[in-house]
Amino acid sequence: MKSVKDSWEKFLHPGTLRANLLLISLFIAAFEMFKDSVIQKPESFFCDGFNKDGLIISETYRNEVLSKSKSRLHASLLWFQEMGAIDDADLQAFDHIRKHRNEVTHELSDFLANADRNFDITKFQALIELLSKIENWWFMNMELAIDPEILPDGADPKDVIPASLMYLRLMLEIALTDESEASYYYEAFKKGGT
C-alpha cells in the first residue's frame, strides 16, 4: 500500500492528473460509442420502419434480441454471440470492461487521487478490439452480404475500416498527440472547406 504522500503527489502532479482525466474520459466516451453501436445494429436491422418518434420496433426484434436479457446492451451482445460474431471469451471480456467502466465513472476521484487505484489501459484496448470485432463482422456479414456493390472493384473487404472505428481512432489520435500533430485533421478540414 502506497503512502498518503504518494496519493497527493499523484493528484497534484499536473501531467498525471491531465493524463488520467483524459484517458478516463476517452474510455467512457468509447464505452458509450460501443454501447450505442451494439444496440443500434440489431435494432435497426429488425425495425419495421420509422415514425415521428424514431424506429418502429418490430416483434421480431423483441423475440430475437430483447427476449435474451432485460438489458438491451446485454441482449444485443447475446444476439451477436448467437450469430457467431463474438464468443464466450468476448462476453467475459466485456463484463470486465463494463465493471471497470462503472468503477472509474462512479469512483473517479479515487482513481485520480489514490496512488493504489489506477486506470487499467488494457480494458480500453480490449474495448476497442471488441468493437472492431463486432463492426467488422457486421460489415462482412450484413452490409456487404446485402449490398456487395458498396465495396469498390478490387478492394479487399478486410481493409475496410467501419465509420465508428474511424471516428474512435480520430478521437484518440487528436486527443492523445501533441498540438501540431493533432491539428493536422482540423487544418485539412479547413483547407477543404474553402
ZASE-972681 format. One record per residue: residue in three letters; x negated, y negated, z negated of N, C-alpha, C in turn. Coordinates in Angstrom, 3 decimals, padded with zeros to 6 digits. Layout:
<pts>
PT  type      n.px      n.py      n.pz     ca.px     ca.py     ca.pz      c.px      c.py      c.pz
PT   ALA         X         Y         Z         X         Y         Z         X         Y         Z
...
</pts>
This chain:
<pts>
PT  type      n.px      n.py      n.pz     ca.px     ca.py     ca.pz      c.px      c.py      c.pz
PT   MET  -000.839   001.179   000.000   000.000   000.000   000.000  -000.885  -001.245   000.000
PT   LYS  -000.541  -002.172   000.876  -001.336  -003.389   001.001  -000.933  -004.404  -000.061
PT   SER  -001.797  -005.389  -000.255  -001.581  -006.377  -001.319  -000.594  -007.457  -000.892
PT   VAL  -000.150  -008.216  -001.890   000.719  -009.375  -001.639  -000.032  -010.378  -000.765
PT   LYS  -001.324  -010.507  -000.997  -002.155  -011.414  -000.190  -002.113  -011.014   001.278
PT   ASP  -002.194  -009.706   001.567  -002.120  -009.226   002.952  -000.784  -009.599   003.596
PT   SER   000.282  -009.493   002.829   001.603  -009.853   003.341   001.700  -011.344   003.650
PT   TRP   001.193  -012.183   002.748   001.217  -013.623   003.009   000.363  -013.958   004.224
PT   GLU  -000.777  -013.306   004.334  -001.651  -013.555   005.483  -000.946  -013.170   006.784
PT   LYS  -000.254  -012.038   006.780   000.488  -011.603   007.972   001.534  -012.644   008.349
PT   PHE   002.278  -013.124   007.359   003.364  -014.067   007.619   002.853  -015.441   008.031
PT   LEU   001.802  -015.928   007.392   001.332  -017.298   007.612   000.417  -017.451   008.820
PT   HIS  -000.135  -016.357   009.332  -001.021  -016.464   010.483  -000.189  -016.782   011.730
PT   PRO  -000.402  -017.966   012.325   000.448  -018.381   013.454   000.470  -017.381   014.612
PT   GLY  -000.689  -016.856   014.972  -000.753  -015.909   016.087  -000.009  -014.618   015.791
PT   THR  -000.164  -014.112   014.586   000.506  -012.872   014.190   002.018  -013.072   014.117
PT   LEU   002.436  -014.169   013.508   003.870  -014.440   013.395   004.500  -014.602   014.778
PT   ARG   003.869  -015.404   015.650   004.394  -015.598   017.011   004.476  -014.271   017.763
PT   ALA   003.411  -013.487   017.689   003.384  -012.213   018.411   004.489  -011.286   017.911
PT   ASN   004.655  -011.203   016.596   005.700  -010.334   016.042   007.092  -010.811   016.442
PT   LEU   007.335  -012.123   016.347   008.635  -012.663   016.746   008.909  -012.408   018.222
PT   LEU   007.913  -012.611   019.049   008.069  -012.419   020.483   008.343  -010.957   020.830
PT   LEU   007.533  -010.057   020.294   007.722  -008.629   020.600   009.064  -008.110   020.102
PT   ILE   009.426  -008.491   018.893   010.696  -008.015   018.338   011.872  -008.579   019.134
PT   SER   011.811  -009.853   019.495   012.923  -010.429   020.263   013.010  -009.810   021.652
PT   LEU   011.882  -009.532   022.288   011.898  -008.865   023.596   012.445  -007.440   023.478
PT   PHE   012.085  -006.759   022.413   012.585  -005.401   022.180   014.103  -005.409   022.005
PT   ILE   014.608  -006.346   021.220   016.055  -006.439   021.003   016.763  -006.783   022.317
PT   ALA   016.199  -007.706   023.087   016.789  -008.062   024.389   016.781  -006.858   025.332
PT   ALA   015.675  -006.128   025.362   015.585  -004.944   026.225   016.581  -003.876   025.787
PT   PHE   016.758  -003.729   024.486   017.734  -002.760   023.977   019.141  -003.121   024.447
PT   GLU   019.485  -004.404   024.377   020.815  -004.841   024.821   020.983  -004.645   026.325
PT   MET   019.927  -004.900   027.089   019.980  -004.646   028.541   020.193  -003.154   028.807
PT   PHE   019.471  -002.320   028.071   019.606  -000.870   028.204   021.049  -000.462   027.920
PT   LYS   021.564  -000.936   026.812   022.925  -000.604   026.390   023.944  -001.001   027.458
PT   ASP   023.848  -002.238   027.950   024.775  -002.706   028.979   024.695  -001.859   030.238
PT   SER   023.497  -001.542   030.657   023.312  -000.763   031.878   023.874   000.649   031.741
PT   VAL   023.578   001.294   030.625   024.019   002.680   030.410   025.538   002.763   030.314
PT   ILE   026.155   001.800   029.686   027.619   001.800   029.562   028.269   001.424   030.892
PT   GLN   027.733   000.422   031.550   028.351  -000.115   032.760   028.369   000.865   033.929
PT   LYS   027.329   001.665   034.067   027.243   002.541   035.241   028.410   003.527   035.335
PT   PRO   028.625   004.392   034.364   029.778   005.303   034.496   031.118   004.571   034.425
PT   GLU   031.165   003.489   033.670   032.409   002.730   033.548   032.848   002.186   034.913
PT   SER   031.911   001.586   035.641   032.259   001.041   036.961   032.457   002.151   037.984
PT   PHE   031.726   003.250   037.847   031.866   004.375   038.775   033.281   004.963   038.724
PT   PHE   033.825   005.065   037.522   035.145   005.666   037.342   036.290   004.650   037.287
PT   CYS   036.010   003.361   037.514   037.075   002.362   037.355   038.137   002.498   038.448
PT   ASP   039.314   001.999   038.138   040.436   002.019   039.088   040.638   000.656   039.733
PT   GLY   039.595  -000.122   039.816   039.696  -001.441   040.422   039.496  -002.533   039.397
PT   PHE   039.952  -003.736   039.755   039.749  -004.909   038.913   041.058  -005.668   038.753
PT   ASN   041.159  -006.354   037.638   042.262  -007.290   037.434   041.676  -008.551   036.809
PT   LYS   042.523  -009.488   036.373   042.024  -010.759   035.828   041.176  -010.572   034.570
PT   ASP   041.321  -009.430   033.880   040.563  -009.159   032.660   039.274  -008.381   032.917
PT   GLY   039.041  -007.968   034.150   037.843  -007.205   034.484   038.174  -005.847   035.061
PT   LEU   037.379  -004.842   034.700   037.578  -003.487   035.211   038.873  -002.876   034.690
PT   ILE   039.509  -002.105   035.552   040.659  -001.312   035.121   040.109   000.071   034.777
PT   ILE   040.139   000.404   033.497   039.579   001.671   033.013   040.489   002.821   033.442
PT   SER   039.881   003.811   034.082   040.657   004.946   034.585   040.803   006.035   033.527
PT   GLU   041.791   006.854   033.722   041.996   008.017   032.852   040.831   008.989   033.009
PT   THR   040.289   009.070   034.218   039.129   009.936   034.467   037.947   009.498   033.607
PT   TYR   037.710   008.182   033.526   036.622   007.660   032.687   036.863   008.011   031.221
PT   ARG   038.088   007.865   030.785   038.414   008.217   029.398   038.123   009.698   029.136
PT   ASN   038.523   010.561   030.082   038.350   012.007   029.910   036.912   012.468   030.114
PT   GLU   036.240   011.920   031.127   034.893   012.380   031.489   033.780   011.771   030.638
PT   VAL   034.013   010.558   030.138   032.947   009.857   029.417   033.356   009.541   027.976
PT   LEU   034.374   008.719   027.814   034.734   008.236   026.479   035.122   009.345   025.504
PT   SER   035.599   010.458   026.009   036.001   011.562   025.131   034.809   012.221   024.433
PT   LYS   033.593   011.926   024.866   032.400   012.578   024.332   031.949   012.017   022.976
PT   SER   032.359   010.766   022.673   031.932   010.140   021.416   032.778   008.897   021.164
PT   LYS   032.839   008.479   019.903   033.538   007.238   019.566   032.743   006.025   020.032
PT   SER   031.450   006.169   020.126   030.577   005.098   020.601   030.496   005.155   022.127
PT   ARG   030.804   004.037   022.790   030.722   004.016   024.255   029.299   004.280   024.734
PT   LEU   028.307   003.762   023.999   026.919   003.985   024.388   026.561   005.459   024.267
PT   HIS   026.871   006.061   023.142   026.543   007.473   022.935   027.320   008.350   023.922
PT   ALA   028.584   008.029   024.152   029.393   008.784   025.119   028.767   008.701   026.506
PT   SER   028.298   007.516   026.878   027.666   007.343   028.192   026.369   008.133   028.289
PT   LEU   025.570   008.110   027.216   024.331   008.899   027.212   024.633   010.392   027.324
PT   LEU   025.663   010.853   026.637   026.044   012.270   026.741   026.503   012.605   028.153
PT   TRP   027.188   011.680   028.808   027.601   011.891   030.193   026.371   011.991   031.096
PT   PHE   025.391   011.091   030.898   024.159   011.155   031.682   023.429   012.477   031.434
PT   GLN   023.468   012.957   030.213   022.849   014.249   029.914   023.571   015.367   030.666
PT   GLU   024.889   015.332   030.644   025.685   016.344   031.345   025.404   016.326   032.850
PT   MET   025.122   015.152   033.392   024.828   015.008   034.819   023.398   015.431   035.162
PT   GLY   022.564   015.656   034.137   021.184   016.071   034.375   020.196   014.923   034.469
PT   ALA   020.643   013.710   034.171   019.751   012.550   034.243   018.774   012.517   033.070
PT   ILE   019.228   012.951   031.907   018.398   012.965   030.703   018.596   014.302   029.993
PT   ASP   017.770   014.568   028.997   017.857   015.842   028.273   017.909   015.600   026.762
PT   ASP   017.882   016.692   025.999   017.948   016.599   024.536   016.816   015.746   023.962
PT   ALA   015.620   015.904   024.515   014.473   015.125   024.028   014.708   013.630   024.237
PT   ASP   015.338   013.269   025.349   015.647   011.865   025.605   016.659   011.330   024.597
PT   LEU   017.663   012.147   024.272   018.656   011.728   023.274   018.010   011.546   021.908
PT   GLN   017.100   012.441   021.555   016.392   012.302   020.279   015.523   011.051   020.282
PT   ALA   014.849   010.814   021.396   014.015   009.611   021.510   014.879   008.368   021.355
PT   PHE   016.053   008.387   021.984   016.945   007.231   021.863   017.390   007.022   020.416
PT   ASP   017.665   008.097   019.696   018.059   007.955   018.290   016.964   007.254   017.482
PT   HIS   015.707   007.583   017.763   014.584   006.926   017.079   014.478   005.455   017.499
PT   ILE   014.680   005.196   018.785   014.645   003.825   019.294   015.750   003.000   018.634
PT   ARG   016.962   003.534   018.617   018.115   002.838   018.039   017.884   002.555   016.553
PT   LYS   017.350   003.548   015.848   017.088   003.369   014.415   016.084   002.233   014.189
PT   HIS   015.022   002.201   014.995   014.018   001.148   014.845   014.601  -000.209   015.223
PT   ARG   015.424  -000.246   016.258   016.084  -001.489   016.657   016.941  -002.007   015.502
PT   ASN   017.699  -001.126   014.859   018.534  -001.540   013.729   017.683  -002.055   012.572
PT   GLU   016.567  -001.381   012.318   015.668  -001.814   011.237   015.118  -003.211   011.505
PT   VAL   014.556  -003.412   012.692   013.937  -004.716   012.954   014.979  -005.828   013.047
PT   THR   016.184  -005.497   013.474   017.237  -006.505   013.561   017.742  -006.891   012.177
PT   HIS   018.000  -005.902   011.335   018.600  -006.164   010.032   017.582  -006.457   008.935
PT   GLU   016.320  -006.129   009.189   015.275  -006.365   008.194   014.132  -007.183   008.793
PT   LEU   014.488  -008.135   009.639   013.496  -008.914   010.380   012.469  -009.567   009.454
PT   SER   012.925  -010.193   008.393   011.983  -010.884   007.506   010.959  -009.921   006.910
PT   ASP   011.370  -008.690   006.644   010.437  -007.702   006.111   009.375  -007.337   007.150
PT   PHE   009.781  -007.219   008.410   008.817  -006.901   009.470   007.875  -008.070   009.747
PT   LEU   008.322  -009.273   009.469   007.479  -010.449   009.693   006.542  -010.737   008.528
PT   ALA   006.955  -010.383   007.306   006.200  -010.820   006.137   005.643  -009.707   005.259
PT   ASN   005.947  -008.467   005.543   005.464  -007.368   004.711   004.341  -006.656   005.463
PT   ALA   003.162  -006.660   004.878   001.996  -006.052   005.537   002.157  -004.542   005.716
PT   ASP   003.077  -003.928   004.972   003.298  -002.481   005.085   004.360  -002.113   006.136
PT   ARG   005.028  -003.108   006.703   006.056  -002.852   007.723   005.612  -003.481   009.031
PT   ASN   005.518  -002.679   010.069   005.080  -003.187   011.367   006.002  -002.708   012.473
PT   PHE   006.192  -003.569   013.453   006.960  -003.215   014.631   006.248  -002.075   015.348
PT   ASP   007.021  -001.078   015.775   006.465   000.097   016.455   006.587  -000.088   017.964
PT   ILE   005.501  -000.506   018.590   005.492  -000.777   020.029   005.810   000.483   020.847
PT   THR   005.551   001.663   020.284   005.847   002.893   021.031   007.354   003.056   021.259
PT   LYS   008.166   002.480   020.382   009.631   002.539   020.571   010.033   001.662   021.752
PT   PHE   009.346   000.546   021.917   009.596  -000.342   023.057   009.230   000.388   024.357
PT   GLN   008.068   001.022   024.357   007.624   001.758   025.540   008.585   002.900   025.862
PT   ALA   009.051   003.602   024.841   009.989   004.710   025.045   011.318   004.204   025.599
PT   LEU   011.755   003.032   025.150   012.994   002.439   025.654   012.870   002.137   027.146
PT   ILE   011.760   001.553   027.550   011.546   001.230   028.964   011.481   002.516   029.795
PT   GLU   010.816   003.537   029.292   010.739   004.823   030.006   012.117   005.449   030.169
PT   LEU   012.931   005.396   029.127   014.268   005.975   029.196   015.153   005.182   030.161
PT   LEU   015.059   003.868   030.113   015.811   003.042   031.058   015.379   003.360   032.487
PT   SER   014.098   003.487   032.701   013.571   003.811   034.025   014.099   005.163   034.515
PT   LYS   014.113   006.131   033.641   014.589   007.467   033.997   016.063   007.434   034.422
PT   ILE   016.878   006.723   033.660   018.308   006.638   033.969   018.539   005.825   035.240
PT   GLU   017.873   004.687   035.364   018.046   003.830   036.546   017.614   004.552   037.819
PT   ASN   016.488   005.239   037.774   016.006   005.958   038.955   016.942   007.112   039.314
PT   TRP   017.427   007.833   038.307   018.389   008.910   038.571   019.637   008.336   039.221
PT   TRP   020.145   007.228   038.683   021.360   006.601   039.211   021.169   006.199   040.678
PT   PHE   020.022   005.592   040.966   019.762   005.173   042.337   019.729   006.376   043.278
PT   MET   018.986   007.406   042.896   018.817   008.578   043.769   020.117   009.381   043.922
PT   ASN   020.840   009.566   042.836   021.983   010.479   042.842   023.335   009.818   043.035
PT   MET   023.405   008.527   042.892   024.678   007.836   043.071   024.591   006.850   044.232
PT   GLU   023.795   005.805   044.065   023.764   004.749   045.070   023.280   005.263   046.423
PT   LEU   022.166   005.956   046.435   021.608   006.452   047.699   022.460   007.578   048.278
PT   ALA   023.028   008.416   047.408   023.886   009.502   047.879   025.163   008.963   048.517
PT   ILE   025.691   007.868   047.978   026.921   007.279   048.505   026.630   006.472   049.778
PT   ASP   025.511   005.738   049.784   025.186   004.881   050.929   023.703   005.008   051.290
PT   PRO   023.355   006.025   052.096   021.947   006.213   052.476   021.363   005.035   053.267
PT   GLU   022.228   004.191   053.811   021.780   003.050   054.610   021.153   001.944   053.755
PT   ILE   021.300   002.006   052.433   020.717   000.947   051.593   019.193   001.031   051.554
PT   LEU   018.663   002.170   051.959   017.209   002.340   051.979   016.705   002.042   053.391
PT   PRO   015.824   001.064   053.530   015.296   000.747   054.867   014.566   001.945   055.481
PT   ASP   014.566   002.008   056.803   013.873   003.093   057.511   012.420   003.188   057.080
PT   GLY   011.976   004.397   056.792   010.598   004.649   056.421   010.265   004.381   054.968
PT   ALA   011.201   003.834   054.203   010.935   003.533   052.795   011.058   004.806   051.962
PT   ASP   010.226   004.912   050.965   010.274   006.058   050.055   011.182   005.693   048.886
PT   PRO   012.253   006.481   048.646   013.171   006.153   047.549   012.491   006.089   046.188
PT   LYS   011.382   006.783   046.036   010.671   006.772   044.757   009.958   005.446   044.507
PT   ASP   009.819   004.633   045.557   009.176   003.328   045.414   010.156   002.218   045.039
PT   VAL   011.446   002.542   045.031   012.463   001.541   044.709   012.427   001.230   043.214
PT   ILE   012.428  -000.055   042.897   012.495  -000.492   041.502   013.887  -001.075   041.296
PT   PRO   014.718  -000.414   040.498   016.069  -000.934   040.252   016.043  -002.336   039.654
PT   ALA   017.095  -003.096   039.931   017.163  -004.507   039.528   016.945  -004.715   038.029
PT   SER   017.554  -003.859   037.198   017.402  -004.065   035.750   015.949  -003.865   035.307
PT   LEU   015.239  -002.939   035.945   013.826  -002.735   035.606   012.974  -003.900   036.106
PT   MET   013.297  -004.406   037.286   012.562  -005.560   037.808   012.771  -006.765   036.898
PT   TYR   014.000  -006.971   036.462   014.322  -008.074   035.563   013.549  -007.929   034.249
PT   LEU   013.521  -006.725   033.702   012.810  -006.475   032.446   011.307  -006.685   032.623
PT   ARG   010.748  -006.191   033.712   009.315  -006.378   033.969   008.966  -007.859   034.099
PT   LEU   009.805  -008.604   034.830   009.561  -010.045   034.962   009.625  -010.727   033.599
PT   MET   010.626  -010.377   032.818   010.795  -010.971   031.495   009.552  -010.711   030.638
PT   LEU   009.069  -009.480   030.631   007.896  -009.129   029.836   006.645  -009.835   030.345
PT   GLU   006.476  -009.828   031.662   005.283  -010.453   032.229   005.252  -011.954   031.960
PT   ILE   006.386  -012.614   032.147   006.440  -014.061   031.919   006.243  -014.385   030.442
PT   ALA   006.848  -013.602   029.567   006.765  -013.880   028.132   005.416  -013.512   027.525
PT   LEU   004.751  -012.507   028.081   003.556  -011.983   027.420   002.228  -012.383   028.061
PT   THR   002.252  -013.104   029.186   000.989  -013.527   029.787   000.739  -014.995   029.465
PT   ASP  -000.489  -015.433   029.714  -000.797  -016.837   029.415  -000.025  -017.765   030.363
PT   GLU   000.038  -019.021   030.001   000.883  -020.014   030.688   000.603  -020.090   032.184
PT   SER  -000.670  -020.074   032.573  -000.989  -020.231   034.001  -000.481  -019.038   034.816
PT   GLU  -000.629  -017.831   034.292  -000.117  -016.652   034.992   001.400  -016.572   034.894
PT   ALA   001.939  -016.911   033.736   003.383  -016.814   033.512   004.161  -017.764   034.419
PT   SER   003.563  -018.888   034.806   004.275  -019.863   035.631   004.263  -019.509   037.114
PT   TYR   003.582  -018.446   037.498   003.495  -018.054   038.916   004.877  -017.916   039.551
PT   TYR   005.762  -017.174   038.908   007.093  -016.931   039.480   007.922  -018.206   039.529
PT   TYR   007.805  -019.011   038.501   008.548  -020.270   038.463   008.095  -021.192   039.584
PT   GLU   006.779  -021.319   039.742   006.238  -022.188   040.791   006.632  -021.672   042.181
PT   ALA   006.590  -020.369   042.381   007.002  -019.779   043.663   008.488  -020.022   043.911
PT   PHE   009.289  -019.939   042.871   010.719  -020.199   042.985   010.976  -021.652   043.386
PT   LYS   010.254  -022.570   042.712   010.426  -023.992   043.028   010.031  -024.288   044.471
PT   LYS   008.949  -023.690   044.958   008.499  -023.906   046.341   009.520  -023.353   047.334
PT   GLY   010.088  -022.214   047.003   011.069  -021.599   047.903   012.391  -022.329   047.935
PT   GLY   012.674  -023.094   046.904   013.946  -023.806   046.806   013.936  -025.159   047.506
PT   THR   012.767  -025.595   047.983   012.715  -026.916   048.626   012.830  -026.833   050.112
</pts>
